[in-house]
Amino acid sequence: MEEISKSKQDENSWEPTGNPKVLWTALITFTYGFSVWAINSSLAPYLKDWYGYSASEVLIVAAMSPLFAAVTSLVLGIASDLWGGRIIFTLLLLFLPFPMIGYMFADSYVTFLCVGIFMGLGGASFIIGNTHVAVWYPKERQGAALGLYALGNVGVAVGMLLVPFLLNTVLGGAPGTDLPPKLSLGPFEGWRLIFPVYALLSLVLAFVYWTMTSEPPIRDKKITFASIGAVYKSSTLPWILAYLYGATFGALMFNSAFLPTYLVDQYDIEKQKAIMVFVPIFVLLVAGSRPFSGWLGDKYNPKILLVYCLVAEVILAAALSMQLTFPWQLSLLYAIAIFYGTGASLVVKIIPLYFKEVGAVTGLAKTAGALTGAVMTIVMSAVKGTTGEYTYGWLIWAGAIALGLILALRVQQRS
């Protein structure tokens, strides 16, 4: 009886001190998830050539993944709060092979849209690992830990590099095109063989995540469906933070889906170079800025730093609307990428300062980020289709960030 009482006392007095095994396993798995999410946008310029789609049509295909990530992130964040990241991440990895199998059979615009939607689950993986890592680290170290975890954003660059590499050097493309298939497996050949490779890796990582990670000895029993609902109703703060995440992290999802087609269409950049060089550098700048900015958020006031970040974003986004020559436009894109990553880390740092329901609030934020990616990609497609250029799309984006700056000033005034 005394031993049971002592065990319960030890559990009740448990405080998080960190768990590197969970952090690194989650980081690797999240990197894979984001590389899955990048497949749609990596394939978009190729589908444009192989199937004769317009730039606007392939931008819609690229927008499907962030759109579904927006729909599922909130649900996955709540599920991670209630049942733990270990089981939810494992189940996600077990499900991902199904849309990949669907992609092997897709052969029309509608089917590309449908399977592209479910590939968005790879992007939704962020929220699960973020919640799982957060419960293992004390608040004063969460900024650095979650910033390091967010380095998994580099998975987008991995996908951008891996897909065209496999197409051009190993697997080949589509029959009857300037990039014919090089390998076949039964009725499947060329580019479609990307998907069994990714599906097998997903199953391996599901096993690794289940066996290598664990949950804390206790979970906060105060987190229930009712408490999560109360958080959303309690104030406007969760919704403001969600919008701010859309103005920072959402930019990664938007630009990753949009830039491959934009660079090819606007500047006539060779598609392989756009996908394998210019866009991955953008993603690396976003991802690479997050660990350091997470540390900055631990050391200094993250709310003030976020305001400075958004000021820089507004200026640079407005400058992008000028549609400068390629070297200048690329320089602006790379400069704003650093502030996107920094701002995203600061928002993630701010959330646990106000809420114990980290998964629910971060899930709402991730939903806003993914929705930003989908909506802005569609906006750019519509602007291009109606005006023949992207100028007004960049101005709309600058205006959206400016609204975020106003909201960030409100957050800064909170104690």
Phi and psi in degrees as a GROMACS rama.xvg file:
@    title "Ramachandran Plot"
@    xaxis  label "Phi"
@    yaxis  label "Psi"
@TYPE xy
-64.6984  -38.0885  GLU-2
-65.0914  -41.2272  GLU-3
-63.8689  -43.5005  ILE-4
-62.6133  -40.9282  SER-5
-65.9657  -39.3611  LYS-6
-62.4726  -43.2662  SER-7
-65.499  -37.0682  LYS-8
-65.2612  -41.3817  GLN-9
-61.9514  -41.2964  ASP-10
-64.5515  -42.8281  GLU-11
-68.3888  -25.5889  ASN-12
-93.905  3.24824  SER-13
-65.4324  134.47  TRP-14
-125.791  139.809  GLU-15
-66.4098  135.889  PRO-16
-123.689  -4.39602  THR-17
115.003  152.942  GLY-18
-150.315  90.1961  ASN-19
-58.5053  -33.1215  PRO-20
-63.9139  -44.4176  LYS-21
-64.2266  -43.6547  VAL-22
-59.5314  -49.396  LEU-23
-73.4916  -36.1292  TRP-24
-66.4842  -41.8498  THR-25
-64.3931  -39.4527  ALA-26
-61.3084  -47.168  LEU-27
-63.8613  -43.174  ILE-28
-69.6059  -39.3816  THR-29
-63.9177  -38.0168  PHE-30
-58.7988  -44.1752  THR-31
-61.3005  -45.6489  TYR-32
-57.1988  -42.1809  GLY-33
-73.5594  -26.4039  PHE-34
-69.798  -33.2479  SER-35
-64.2143  -45.048  VAL-36
-59.8597  -29.7962  TRP-37
-80.6998  -10.9313  ALA-38
-58.9592  -44.5431  ILE-39
-56.4269  -51.0932  ASN-40
-70.4477  -29.2245  SER-41
-68.0231  -36.9473  SER-42
-80.1994  -20.7667  LEU-43
-51.9506  -49.7163  ALA-44
-63.8961  -30.6508  PRO-45
-71.3991  -42.9583  TYR-46
-61.6175  -34.6685  LEU-47
-58.3837  -43.5213  LYS-48
-76.0527  -45.5401  ASP-49
-69.2251  -36.0902  TRP-50
-111.199  0.842581  TYR-51
71.7042  26.3947  GLY-52
-76.4014  157.842  TYR-53
-83.2288  167.795  SER-54
-60.1897  -40.1049  ALA-55
-63.763  -39.8429  SER-56
-65.8693  -43.5133  GLU-57
-73.5127  -25.6316  VAL-58
-65.7284  -35.3592  LEU-59
-66.1226  -41.6155  ILE-60
-59.3353  -45.2056  VAL-61
-64.4277  -28.3694  ALA-62
-76.5292  -15.4294  ALA-63
-64.054  -40.1496  MET-64
-63.1087  -52.1535  SER-65
-63.4808  -28.6569  PRO-66
-63.6184  -46.7626  LEU-67
-71.9128  -32.8023  PHE-68
-59.5184  -37.086  ALA-69
-63.8107  -41.2163  ALA-70
-68.0742  -38.4757  VAL-71
-93.3035  -20.8207  THR-72
-61.1825  -41.7996  SER-73
-62.3971  -45.3778  LEU-74
-62.9731  -44.9872  VAL-75
-67.4461  -34.4813  LEU-76
-64.6919  -44.7974  GLY-77
-64.1687  -43.7593  ILE-78
-60.9563  -38.3108  ALA-79
-67.6622  -36.6056  SER-80
-64.3765  -41.9163  ASP-81
-79.5424  -40.7143  LEU-82
-119.706  -6.2887  TRP-83
98.5512  147.34  GLY-84
-69.5595  -27.526  GLY-85
-61.6061  -52.1149  ARG-86
-70.951  -39.0583  ILE-87
-68.9669  -42.2364  ILE-88
-65.7783  -40.5308  PHE-89
-61.963  -44.4589  THR-90
-63.6791  -38.8314  LEU-91
-61.4365  -44.5734  LEU-92
-65.5046  -31.7231  LEU-93
-72.9263  -25.797  LEU-94
-84.6946  -32.4668  PHE-95
-53.8788  -33.9977  LEU-96
-59.5079  -24.5238  PRO-97
-64.656  -50.2629  PHE-98
-65.3437  -26.3668  PRO-99
-67.1241  -39.3689  MET-100
-63.4304  -38.9052  ILE-101
-60.6567  -37.9405  GLY-102
-63.7323  -29.1021  TYR-103
-65.5992  -23.814  MET-104
-104.118  -13.0938  PHE-105
-63.0125  135.172  ALA-106
-151.397  19.999  ASP-107
-145.305  165.013  SER-108
-59.5587  -42.3265  TYR-109
-64.2582  -42.6015  VAL-110
-69.1598  -34.1867  THR-111
-63.5269  -39.0568  PHE-112
-63.2747  -43.9144  LEU-113
-66.1166  -50.6373  CYS-114
-71.2319  -30.4256  VAL-115
-62.595  -33.342  GLY-116
-58.1048  -50.3582  ILE-117
-73.2219  -19.4011  PHE-118
-65.5885  -17.7914  MET-119
-63.3713  -16.9937  GLY-120
-61.0976  -28.3877  LEU-121
-61.0074  -40.4166  GLY-122
-69.2971  -31.5713  GLY-123
-71.682  -11.0501  ALA-124
-62.9061  -23.5687  SER-125
-53.7629  -47.5128  PHE-126
-63.8144  -34.2287  ILE-127
-66.708  -52.867  ILE-128
-64.1909  -36.1629  GLY-129
-60.2067  -44.3194  ASN-130
-67.3186  -41.725  THR-131
-63.8001  -42.8012  HIS-132
-68.5979  -42.2419  VAL-133
-58.9327  -38.4837  ALA-134
-69.5324  -16.5561  VAL-135
-92.5244  -7.37838  TRP-136
-122.447  140.031  TYR-137
-68.3283  158.475  PRO-138
-57.5971  -36.5641  LYS-139
-71.3376  -10.5248  GLU-140
-117.955  -0.181786  ARG-141
-66.6599  -35.1746  GLN-142
-59.1491  -48.0272  GLY-143
-67.8455  -42.8552  ALA-144
-65.2533  -46.518  ALA-145
-72.4056  -28.8558  LEU-146
-66.0482  -41.1082  GLY-147
-66.3474  -42.9244  LEU-148
-58.6344  -39.7147  TYR-149
-67.7003  -10.1922  ALA-150
-59.333  -18.1253  LEU-151
-61.5397  -12.9555  GLY-152
-55.0463  -22.4216  ASN-153
-61.7406  -14.7294  VAL-154
-56.8431  -31.5284  GLY-155
-61.1488  -43.7092  VAL-156
-64.919  -38.0939  ALA-157
-59.4948  -46.8426  VAL-158
-63.056  -41.1847  GLY-159
-63.1145  -34.4853  MET-160
-82.149  -42.0794  LEU-161
-70.0713  -43.5197  LEU-162
-61.096  -54.3696  VAL-163
-66.5757  -29.9687  PRO-164
-62.9796  -47.3678  PHE-165
-63.8138  -40.0247  LEU-166
-64.74  -45.2831  LEU-167
-85.7453  -24.2829  ASN-168
-118.66  -21.2501  THR-169
-120.483  -58.057  VAL-170
-92.4948  -33.2412  LEU-171
86.1142  -177.329  GLY-172
-110.412  -123.623  GLY-173
-109.129  148.998  ALA-174
-60.0981  144.229  PRO-175
75.012  16.3155  GLY-176
-118.176  178.683  THR-177
-74.5482  -2.69406  ASP-178
-127.562  80.2797  LEU-179
-72.5218  159.829  PRO-180
-61.7457  144.436  PRO-181
-109.924  -27.5888  LYS-182
-128.281  154.685  LEU-183
-140.809  154.498  SER-184
-140.5  96.5531  LEU-185
62.8101  -128.892  GLY-186
-79.7278  -6.7244  PRO-187
-99.6642  138.682  PHE-188
-147.879  160.144  GLU-189
61.3809  -129.843  GLY-190
-61.9154  -24.6275  TRP-191
-69.5162  -17.0903  ARG-192
-77.5673  -5.44581  LEU-193
-59.4513  -37.1749  ILE-194
-74.871  -38.4895  PHE-195
-63.0877  -32.0096  PRO-196
-63.0653  -48.9498  VAL-197
-65.4046  -38.4884  TYR-198
-64.188  -42.7509  ALA-199
-63.3493  -41.8107  LEU-200
-63.3383  -35.7462  LEU-201
-62.5628  -41.6471  SER-202
-66.9373  -39.4899  LEU-203
-62.3119  -45.2626  VAL-204
-68.105  -30.224  LEU-205
-61.2393  -43.8308  ALA-206
-64.167  -44.3448  PHE-207
-62.4947  -44.6333  VAL-208
-65.6403  -40.3806  TYR-209
-67.1865  -38.5827  TRP-210
-85.7325  -26.4115  THR-211
-96.9413  -16.3677  MET-212
-111.698  171.418  THR-213
-151.724  167.928  SER-214
-99.5179  158.142  GLU-215
-59.5206  157.607  PRO-216
-59.9644  -26.5905  PRO-217
-133.403  150.708  ILE-218
-114.107  150.939  ARG-219
-68.6085  105.095  ASP-220
-71.7414  -10.2617  LYS-221
-76.5016  -13.9654  LYS-222
-83.2346  110.515  ILE-223
-133.63  174.074  THR-224
-57.0355  -39.0812  PHE-225
-66.108  -43.3193  ALA-226
-67.6202  -35.6314  SER-227
-66.823  -43.4922  ILE-228
-61.3646  -37.0975  GLY-229
-65.0521  -34.6702  ALA-230
-61.2015  -44.7309  VAL-231
-65.9889  -28.926  TYR-232
-91.6974  -18.0741  LYS-233
-64.477  -38.0761  SER-234
-162.039  178.807  SER-235
-84.3034  -7.48848  THR-236
-58.6895  -46.4395  LEU-237
-57.5537  -36.3845  PRO-238
-74.2405  -35.9291  TRP-239
-65.2376  -45.6149  ILE-240
-63.1578  -35.4824  LEU-241
-63.3087  -43.2678  ALA-242
-63.6691  -41.2963  TYR-243
-64.4736  -34.3247  LEU-244
-68.6537  -34.0296  TYR-245
-64.181  -35.1778  GLY-246
-78.5274  -7.25242  ALA-247
-120.139  -74.9661  THR-248
-63.8729  -35.9237  PHE-249
-56.603  -28.3373  GLY-250
-65.1892  -33.5583  ALA-251
-64.9393  -45.5173  LEU-252
-65.3122  -40.5218  MET-253
-64.6474  -51.6661  PHE-254
-70.2315  -33.2152  ASN-255
-65.5951  -36.9538  SER-256
-77.1818  -32.7131  ALA-257
-91.9769  -40.1599  PHE-258
-61.6534  -40.8367  LEU-259
-55.3701  -46.4497  PRO-260
-71.2515  -38.7077  THR-261
-61.2913  -47.4393  TYR-262
-65.7165  -38.193  LEU-263
-70.0453  -43.6276  VAL-264
-75.5763  -43.4745  ASP-265
-83.03  -38.4542  GLN-266
-116.044  5.36858  TYR-267
56.4332  36.0005  ASP-268
-75.3369  138.859  ILE-269
-59.2739  130.377  GLU-270
-59.7756  -36.774  LYS-271
-64.614  -38.8727  GLN-272
-69.48  -39.2618  LYS-273
-62.1829  -45.5931  ALA-274
-76.4503  -37.3352  ILE-275
-95.6363  -13.0861  MET-276
-122.036  -65.2814  VAL-277
-68.7542  -45.7152  PHE-278
-70.2818  -43.3015  VAL-279
-58.8708  -35.3441  PRO-280
-62.8353  -42.2497  ILE-281
-57.1274  -48.323  PHE-282
-63.9496  -41.744  VAL-283
-62.0525  -36.1123  LEU-284
-67.3955  -40.2166  LEU-285
-63.3975  -51.7848  VAL-286
-66.553  -42.3078  ALA-287
-66.2538  -25.3412  GLY-288
-79.6553  -13.9555  SER-289
-75.3722  -42.0582  ARG-290
-60.7213  -45.5561  PRO-291
-66.0273  -41.2086  PHE-292
-69.7107  -29.7579  SER-293
-63.8699  -41.5459  GLY-294
-63.5248  -41.1089  TRP-295
-60.1208  -39.2246  LEU-296
-65.2896  -29.7923  GLY-297
-71.662  -36.657  ASP-298
-85.843  -36.4617  LYS-299
-122.757  177.506  TYR-300
-71.0153  109.672  ASN-301
-66.7481  -25.4821  PRO-302
-70.2477  -39.7575  LYS-303
-69.1188  -43.031  ILE-304
-60.2289  -37.1799  LEU-305
-64.0985  -39.3739  LEU-306
-60.0726  -47.023  VAL-307
-59.5987  -40.6646  TYR-308
-59.4893  -46.5528  CYS-309
-69.1112  -32.8938  LEU-310
-59.1412  -46.7153  VAL-311
-63.2012  -40.014  ALA-312
-62.0493  -43.7652  GLU-313
-60.2125  -46.1825  VAL-314
-62.1528  -46.4926  ILE-315
-70.2996  -37.7174  LEU-316
-64.9957  -39.4273  ALA-317
-63.7364  -39.0449  ALA-318
-65.0953  -34.6551  ALA-319
-62.622  -28.4841  LEU-320
-67.1692  -14.4108  SER-321
-75.6773  -10.8735  MET-322
51.5225  58.8877  GLN-323
-71.3588  177.819  LEU-324
-61.3805  159.089  THR-325
-53.9268  -47.3936  PHE-326
-59.6036  -40.7242  PRO-327
-70.4464  -42.425  TRP-328
-62.8175  -41.6037  GLN-329
-64.7708  -39.2703  LEU-330
-62.6621  -41.5617  SER-331
-64.3718  -41.6954  LEU-332
-61.3973  -41.964  LEU-333
-70.4762  -35.2261  TYR-334
-66.9316  -45.4643  ALA-335
-69.0396  -26.562  ILE-336
-58.8254  -39.6239  ALA-337
-62.6782  -40.7708  ILE-338
-73.7521  -30.2198  PHE-339
-59.6411  -50.8559  TYR-340
-64.4502  -42.0766  GLY-341
-63.2254  -46.4299  THR-342
-62.2896  -40.3816  GLY-343
-62.1698  -43.5309  ALA-344
-62.8331  -37.9028  SER-345
-68.1906  -38.6738  LEU-346
-63.9121  -44.5652  VAL-347
-61.4335  -35.6902  VAL-348
-67.84  -38.5439  LYS-349
-69.2694  -36.059  ILE-350
-55.269  -50.6755  ILE-351
-68.4241  -14.747  PRO-352
-68.4656  -24.1305  LEU-353
-113.331  -24.1551  TYR-354
-133.599  137.722  PHE-355
-84.964  -21.2813  LYS-356
-81.9705  65.9053  GLU-357
-60.452  -43.7789  VAL-358
-63.3973  -42.0726  GLY-359
-65.7084  -44.8409  ALA-360
-74.1919  -41.7218  VAL-361
-66.7218  -32.9665  THR-362
-63.2727  -41.3282  GLY-363
-62.6471  -42.5147  LEU-364
-64.2244  -43.1411  ALA-365
-65.4058  -35.9034  LYS-366
-60.2295  -44.4501  THR-367
-63.5842  -39.672  ALA-368
-64.0821  -45.7093  GLY-369
-67.011  -39.0512  ALA-370
-63.6474  -37.9496  LEU-371
-59.4974  -44.6185  THR-372
-58.9598  -44.589  GLY-373
-69.9667  -48.7573  ALA-374
-64.2022  -45.3007  VAL-375
-68.276  -33.1869  MET-376
-64.6868  -42.1442  THR-377
-67.1495  -39.5121  ILE-378
-60.2273  -46.1677  VAL-379
-61.5892  -39.6792  MET-380
-62.2998  -44.2309  SER-381
-67.1627  -42.1759  ALA-382
-62.3251  -44.8047  VAL-383
-63.0212  -41.9757  LYS-384
-67.1468  -32.0208  GLY-385
-94.0944  -32.9364  THR-386
-108.714  -15.8168  THR-387
82.7043  1.94985  GLY-388
-148.182  174.046  GLU-389
-105.291  1.60204  TYR-390
-53.181  -52.1442  THR-391
-68.3028  -26.2633  TYR-392
-63.6887  -44.0104  GLY-393
-64.837  -35.8336  TRP-394
-67.4237  -38.5375  LEU-395
-61.2846  -41.7322  ILE-396
-64.0251  -42.5396  TRP-397
-61.2162  -39.2659  ALA-398
-65.6074  -38.5626  GLY-399
-64.0238  -39.5952  ALA-400
-68.4483  -38.1131  ILE-401
-60.3441  -39.4465  ALA-402
-62.8324  -39.6031  LEU-403
-60.6289  -37.6573  GLY-404
-62.1848  -42.4991  LEU-405
-61.5517  -42.6597  ILE-406
-67.028  -37.6391  LEU-407
-63.3047  -34.8361  ALA-408
-64.9228  -33.1639  LEU-409
-67.6209  -42.4611  ARG-410
-63.033  -39.225  VAL-411
-60.2483  -31.1973  GLN-412
-78.2424  -11.494  GLN-413
-75.4176  144.284  ARG-414
